[in-house]
Amino acid sequence: MVKDPMLALQLPLKVLITEPNKGKVEVMLNRADQVVAHANTDYADVENNLAKAEKLIKATVAK
């Protein structure tokens, strides 16, 4: 990510899964558009890759 080091710093997308109370699970994920908002790259330039990764993470966690 030579083009945009600020975006590189935000990657990879991260997921936090926690069980604050017995039987209650919380999943937290920074959306791809939120990650790019803190960078110098337009979302449209990375939307194809990051949006697919976000969908994959959500589908995997939902199982």
N, C-alpha and C positions, 0 to 999 in steps of 0.2 A: 504494500500500500504506500509506495513512494509518493504517489499522486496526492494522497491525503492522510498524513500521519494521525490526525485527530480521529478519523474514522477507524483506522487500524487499531487505535487504542481502545475503541469501543467493542471490538470484535475479539473472540467469537461471541455470538449471542449467548446470553446466560439465562439459566432457569434456576429459581430457588423454590424448592418444595419443602414445606414444613408441616408439622402436625402440632399446632399450638395447644390443642385440647384433644384428648383421646377420641378418636373417631372422626375428627374434623381435619381435613387436609387442605392446605392453602398452596396455590401455585402462583408464583409471581414471575413475570417475563416482561422485559422491556421490549415494546413493539419495535419493529424494524424502522418505522418512520420516526420514532423517538430517538433511536440510536443515531440516525442520519441527521437529525435536527441539530445535534451538537458538533457536526462536522462541516467541512467545506465542500461537500459533494452534494449534488442535487439528488433527491430521492429517486427520480426517474432513471438516473444512471446506474443505480444498484437495485432497483425495485425487483427486477426479475429474479436475482439471486437471493436477496434477503427475504423477500416475501415468501418464496418457496421454502426457505429454511424455517421461517416462522410457522408456516402451515405444518411442516413436518414435525416440529417440536410440539405444537398443540395437539396434533393427532396422536403422537407417541404418548404424551402425558395423559391424554383422555382415556387411554386403554385401561 
